[in-house]
């Protein structure tokens, strides 16, 4: 048996902590699946689950083979990594205390999170093969390049950009990709009338949606505290507290805002308010104090509602679950807020404008990269294998059209299909 020293014991604790955190983040895939399934219609439930399953399966393979090396390999001009493909060679330049395999699995579940965000925004009308191709490419190159800029020794990290656990690196990359995908594929049949009015298309299970939010909230305690990569730091408790407070204040703010605006506290908006708070605090969770986390979470909880209505009613982009508003908008917002609220360097704490400018630079650069690359990607997919399912498949449900089965075998879905057919005609 290996002789234990204080140093080896600390490494063992760090290693176990990172692995446990990785497993918590992996469970977030179930949370995303439940949110997206609950907020969409029963006839597409199996398709939603299948996409969430396969983006992790496909993403794991492509990230291990190429993405991880582009993200954490030896730096080339601050733009991308160039070594470690298929986890070959060494990663001594990272200065890790934990095994590289533990770091790989932790980063893999983050990559899968970025990929799965798109599923909800493009739900109920996307070809399954198109989604599989997208998942591969985002895990292969789009996400890893951004990750290298911020976390792999790239140009943003050298500027002092702070995105502790990925408000921008993970969530905004997924959210901006969702924006492009939803725009290119177009709205679901029956979402907008010919004169531009919005038809609400309710999801089939608010209960599943709520379960998904609770799972995601739970998983975030791996997402944020786990990003310390150390179980022997006192920062874990601080990060857990700021994470939780932002989620709670996001939920409360959304509830109050919808209560005042709609005269009723809206359930789905409040659930998204919790997620908005979580996404927004992820960048600055280690850099801000608890009071600031409450403010950031509350503002995000209100912002997400405004953003959902903007995309739905003004620009007419159909996002069934609010993924663009939660992940892209609130991710960018939370990243910029670090420039204001960071106790070390934030404008409100006497730090001047330097950090704020750096944060804005990071948000804008990631926006441009993601919009350009995903526009090219989705345009190529649309021109080749096709992006959108047929009208018949969309009306009858992608479960039947894409997979030849249904998620709820005891339920009849024809009345809903007949109603949609009349809207389409």
PyMOL commands that set and color helices and strands:
alter all, ss='L'
color gray80, all
select helices_A, chain A and resi 6-38+42-72+85-87+92-94+100-121+128-151+155-159+167-185+206-223+225-228+235-262+267-281+290-314+323-341+347-349+354-383+391-396+398-403+414-424
alter helices_A, ss='H'
color red, helices_A
select strands_A, chain A and resi 75-76+80-81
alter strands_A, ss='S'
color yellow, strands_A
deselect
rebuild
show_as cartoon
